[in-house]
Amino acid sequence: MIGRNDVEAAWSLIRPYVRRTPALELPKGSLDLRQPLALKLESLQVSGSFKGRGAFHKLLASNVPKAGIIAASGGNHGAAAAYAARALGHKAEIFVPTIASPTKVARLKSYGAIVHQVGAVYAEARAASEKRAAETGALMVPAYDDPVVFAGAGSAALEFAEQAKFDTLLVAVGGGGLIAGCAVAVGEQVKIVAIETEGTPTLYEARRAGRPVDVKISGIAADALGASRIGTPNFEVAQKLVRDSLLVSDDAVRTAQRALWDELRVIAEPSGAAGLAALMAGAYRPAAGERVATLVCGANTEPASVA
């Protein structure tokens, strides 16, 4: 398992290519909460989500062939991989499922990537991407189940810990890249809690089974949190360093999205509002005096969907 030193090294490598995103420390009463809250706005990261960190680390740490890179994604990772490839002068082919939002597909194309919409869910797009990579020799850039990728993602937690003081970090989970990176980065110092929607319970079900298992994906966050199985190395990290895994409803996520917009004028896609949803809906109940933080990890959605 990778360690904090690996995340620190990744952060040093990617720093010239990614943004230092802002953190907001909100007082008690903000967003109708009974306790203060720190938010990390990774929604303002390059390509619109935290995924830029992992994508840049994978490309910078690899020998990228002339054939370029290939990635499969619900949208955010693909956008990050395409953005990083363009910035570093590489070709990019991105495979996304048909449930990927038009906003995310448009962003992929704006970065010059060749986009293939294949399959109903992420797993089918991934299978097609792996076949294409075998044919072309391009570098596969995994969305989450690669320690190089999640070491880059974990730099968000290191940066956050410099900006705000917190005892607990709530992290949205799909395939597990963000939570694995954050847990490795700060999980020895703070409590890490996984937040998933009821329709995307990959880590929740893996913890119940004691191993990664396939789950049926549905609901509001399926395009971003739509991995059908938690990554194996990610699960190994979670078993050691993630304290709990909680589920929130689609309605709770919509309420949190709207609250972020109404009070802060922050646009968050469903996955980006999951941590706040857990607090607002009472899925996570902080102890007295507990300092809680969460990442608004993506904003690749249309303003009209939350306003």
Residue pairs with C-beta under 8 A, 6 or more apart in sequence:
1 147
1 184
1 233
1 236
1 237
1 240
2 147
2 150
2 151
2 184
3 184
4 184
4 185
4 186
4 188
6 147
6 151
6 184
7 151
7 154
7 155
7 157
7 158
7 181
7 184
7 185
8 158
9 151
10 53
10 57
10 61
10 148
10 151
10 152
10 154
10 155
11 152
11 155
11 158
11 159
13 56
13 57
13 60
13 61
14 53
14 56
14 57
14 60
14 152
14 155
17 46
17 52
17 56
17 60
17 84
17 87
18 45
18 46
18 52
18 53
18 56
18 155
19 44
19 45
19 46
19 52
20 159
21 40
21 41
21 42
21 43
21 44
21 45
21 156
21 159
22 40
22 41
22 44
22 163
23 38
23 39
23 40
23 41
23 160
23 163
23 164
24 38
24 39
24 41
24 264
25 36
25 37
25 38
25 164
26 33
26 36
26 37
26 38
26 39
27 36
28 34
28 35
28 36
30 36
30 37
30 263
31 37
31 259
31 260
31 263
31 264
31 276
31 279
31 280
32 259
32 280
33 279
33 280
35 286
35 290
35 292
36 291
36 292
37 276
37 279
37 292
37 293
37 294
38 160
38 163
38 164
38 165
38 166
38 291
38 292
38 293
38 294
39 264
39 266
39 276
39 293
39 294
39 295
39 296
40 156
40 159
40 160
40 163
40 164
40 293
40 294
40 295
40 296
41 266
41 296
42 49
42 50
42 156
42 272
42 295
42 296
42 297
42 298
43 49
43 266
43 267
43 268
43 269
43 272
43 296
43 297
43 298
43 299
44 299
45 51
45 52
45 53
45 156
46 52
46 80
46 83
47 55
47 76
47 79
47 80
47 82
47 83
47 107
47 111
48 76
48 79
48 107
48 298
48 299
48 300
49 76
49 79
49 80
49 224
49 272
49 297
49 298
49 299
49 300
50 153
50 156
50 178
50 295
50 297
50 298
51 76
51 77
51 79
51 80
51 81
51 143
51 153
51 298
52 80
52 83
52 84
53 152
53 153
53 155
53 156
54 77
54 80
54 144
54 146
54 148
54 149
54 150
54 151
54 152
54 153
54 177
54 181
55 71
55 77
55 80
55 81
55 83
55 84
55 141
55 149
55 152
56 80
56 84
56 87
56 152
57 148
57 149
57 151
57 152
58 81
58 84
58 141
58 142
58 146
58 148
58 149
58 152
59 69
59 81
59 84
59 85
59 88
59 90
59 139
59 141
60 88
61 148
62 139
62 148
63 139
64 85
64 88
64 90
64 139
65 137
65 138
65 139
67 91
67 136
67 137
67 138
67 139
68 85
68 90
68 91
68 92
68 93
68 138
68 139
69 81
69 85
69 90
69 91
69 92
69 93
69 138
69 139
69 140
69 141
70 92
70 93
70 94
70 95
70 129
70 132
70 133
70 136
70 138
70 139
70 140
70 141
71 77
71 78
71 81
71 82
71 92
71 93
71 94
71 95
71 129
71 140
71 141
71 142
71 143
72 78
72 94
72 95
72 96
72 122
72 125
72 126
72 128
72 129
72 130
72 143
73 79
73 81
73 94
73 95
73 96
73 100
73 122
73 125
73 143
74 96
74 97
74 99
74 100
74 104
74 122
74 143
74 174
74 222
74 223
74 224
74 225
74 226
75 96
75 100
75 101
75 103
75 104
75 105
75 107
75 108
75 223
75 224
75 300
76 104
76 224
76 271
76 298
76 300
77 141
77 143
77 144
78 94
78 95
78 96
78 100
78 104
78 108
78 113
78 115
79 94
79 104
79 107
79 108
79 111
79 300
81 92
81 94
81 113
81 141
82 92
82 94
82 108
82 111
82 112
82 113
83 111
85 91
85 92
85 111
85 113
86 92
86 111
86 112
86 113
91 114
91 138
92 111
92 112
92 113
92 114
93 113
93 114
93 115
93 116
93 129
93 132
93 136
93 138
94 108
94 113
94 114
94 115
94 116
95 116
95 117
95 118
95 125
95 126
95 128
95 129
95 132
96 104
96 105
96 108
96 115
96 116
96 117
96 118
96 125
97 117
97 118
97 119
97 120
97 121
97 122
97 124
97 125
97 223
97 226
98 117
98 118
98 119
98 120
99 120
99 121
99 222
99 223
99 226
100 117
100 223
101 223
101 300
101 301
103 300
103 301
103 302
104 223
104 300
105 115
105 117
107 300
108 115
109 115
116 125
116 128
116 129
116 132
117 125
118 124
118 125
118 128
119 125
119 127
119 128
121 217
121 222
121 226
121 228
122 143
122 217
122 226
122 227
122 228
123 227
123 228
123 229
126 143
129 140
130 140
132 138
133 139
133 140
141 149
142 149
142 231
143 149
143 175
143 177
143 227
144 150
144 174
144 175
144 176
144 177
144 178
144 180
144 227
144 231
144 234
145 175
145 176
145 177
145 231
145 232
145 233
145 234
146 177
146 231
146 233
147 233
149 177
150 176
150 177
150 178
150 180
150 181
150 184
150 233
150 234
150 237
151 181
151 184
152 181
153 177
153 178
153 180
153 181
153 182
154 180
154 181
154 182
154 183
154 184
154 185
155 181
155 185
156 178
156 181
156 182
156 295
156 297
157 169
157 181
157 182
157 185
157 186
158 185
158 186
160 166
160 169
160 186
160 293
160 295
161 185
161 186
161 189
161 190
164 293
165 291
166 190
166 291
166 292
166 293
167 190
167 191
167 290
167 291
167 292
168 190
168 191
168 192
168 193
168 286
168 290
168 291
168 292
168 293
169 182
169 186
169 190
169 191
169 192
169 193
169 292
169 293
169 294
169 295
170 193
170 195
170 274
170 275
170 278
170 279
170 284
170 292
170 293
170 294
171 178
171 179
171 182
171 183
171 192
171 193
171 194
171 195
171 275
171 294
171 295
171 297
172 178
172 179
172 194
172 195
172 196
172 221
172 225
172 271
172 272
172 274
172 275
172 295
172 297
173 179
173 194
173 195
173 196
173 200
173 202
173 203
173 225
173 230
173 245
174 196
174 200
174 202
174 221
174 224
174 225
174 226
174 227
174 271
175 202
175 227
175 229
175 230
175 231
175 234
176 202
176 203
176 227
176 230
176 231
176 234
176 235
176 237
176 238
177 231
177 234
178 295
178 297
179 192
179 194
179 203
179 234
179 237
179 238
179 242
180 231
180 233
180 234
180 237
180 238
182 192
182 295
183 192
183 237
183 238
183 240
183 241
183 242
184 237
184 241
186 192
187 240
187 241
187 242
188 241
191 243
192 241
192 242
192 243
193 242
193 243
193 244
193 245
193 246
193 278
193 284
194 203
194 204
194 238
194 242
194 244
194 245
194 246
195 245
195 246
195 247
195 248
195 274
195 275
195 277
195 278
195 283
195 284
195 294
196 202
196 203
196 204
196 225
196 245
196 246
196 247
196 248
196 274
197 219
197 220
197 221
197 225
197 247
197 248
197 249
197 250
197 253
197 270
197 274
198 219
198 247
198 248
198 249
198 250
199 217
199 218
199 219
199 220
199 221
199 222
199 250
200 215
200 217
200 218
200 219
200 221
200 222
200 225
200 226
200 227
201 215
201 247
202 212
202 215
202 225
202 227
202 228
202 229
202 230
203 230
203 235
203 238
203 242
203 245
204 245
204 246
204 247
205 213
205 215
206 212
206 213
206 229
206 230
206 235
206 238
207 238
207 239
207 245
211 235
212 229
212 230
212 231
212 232
212 235
213 229
214 228
214 229
215 228
215 229
216 228
217 226
217 227
217 228
219 250
220 250
220 253
220 254
220 270
221 250
221 253
221 269
221 270
221 271
221 274
224 269
224 270
224 271
224 272
224 298
224 300
225 270
225 271
225 274
230 238
238 245
246 278
246 283
246 284
247 283
248 274
248 277
248 278
248 281
248 283
249 277
249 281
250 270
252 277
252 278
252 280
252 281
252 283
253 270
253 273
253 274
253 277
254 270
255 277
255 280
255 281
256 268
256 273
256 274
256 276
256 277
256 280
256 281
257 268
257 269
257 270
257 272
257 273
257 305
257 306
258 306
259 276
259 280
260 266
260 267
260 268
260 273
260 276
260 296
260 306
261 267
261 268
261 306
261 307
266 296
266 299
267 299
267 301
267 303
267 306
268 276
268 296
268 298
268 299
268 301
268 306
269 298
269 299
269 300
269 301
270 301
271 297
271 298
272 295
272 296
272 297
272 298
272 299
273 296
275 294
275 295
275 296
276 294
276 296
277 283
278 284
278 294
279 286
279 292
279 294
284 292
286 292
